[in-house]
Amino acid sequence: MKLYYSTTSPYSRKVRLFTRESKLDSQIEEIIVNPFSDDKDELVQVNPLGKIPTLVLANGKALYDSPVICAYLNSLLDHSNLIPTTQYLDVLRWQAMTDGLTDATYNIAIERRTRPKEEQSPKWISNWSTEIQRTLEHIETRLEELDSDITLAHLSLASAVSYLELRLPEALYKSENPKVIAYPKIMSWYENFKTRPSMLDTQLHDL
């Protein structure tokens, strides 16, 4: 199998965390690609959207996006705690929530990085910022739900927080005091979780 990914993509990171935590990484060739580059013919041939992550199977069939890829990888396992049947909907709910958190972070990052300041939309940036804050507050009060064996929910949250740390770190601190962490439970959990070998091996960074 081949996995097309980017070192800045939290969705790619989630999949790469899944491959390592499930011990499937030895079966997958990882190929770095910049989805914003014109030089992505190989990716477009397998995914007309030209987006990552994209997983190409041995038979040539391509799978995308990250929830689909993780579900497929999970199906390869004889037994998996990453998407356990007993917590199936809860894990998928956490994945949807944290992917939504990442979506809002990505939207702000793209708005600020690709458009001149005078063309940026304060209204949409405010809306996305509110989504981020509301979701982090929700997670802060429910983090004990993840006090169990590692699942896709943990991997999704770690990927989302790492992307905030990379692109919008100020969202993790109090607006009235930028030196004070706004979500201490989340950040304490994250600081511990990011020491895992899978996290160290998949750190986000600019191309």
HELIX and SHEET records of a PDB file:
HELIX    1   1 PRO A   10  GLU A   21  1                                  12    
HELIX    2   2 ASP A   25  GLN A   27  5                                   3    
HELIX    3   3 ASP A   41  VAL A   46  1                                   6    
HELIX    4   4 SER A   66  SER A   75  1                                  10    
HELIX    5   5 THR A   85  GLN A   87  5                                   3    
HELIX    6   6 TYR A   88  THR A  114  1                                  27    
HELIX    7   7 LYS A  117  GLU A  119  5                                   3    
HELIX    8   8 PRO A  122  GLU A  140  1                                  19    
HELIX    9   9 LEU A  143  LEU A  146  5                                   4    
HELIX   10  10 LEU A  152  ARG A  167  1                                  16    
HELIX   11  11 PRO A  169  LEU A  172  5                                   4    
HELIX   12  12 PRO A  184  PHE A  193  1                                  10    
HELIX   13  13 PRO A  197  LEU A  200  1                                   4    
SHEET    1   A 4 GLU A  29  ILE A  32  0                                        
SHEET    2   A 4 LYS A   2  TYR A   5  1                                        
SHEET    3   A 4 THR A  54  VAL A  56 -1                                        
SHEET    4   A 4 ALA A  62  LEU A  63 -1                                        
SHEET    1   B 2 TYR A 173  LYS A 174  0                                        
SHEET    2   B 2 ASN A 177  ILE A 181 -1                                        
END                                                                             
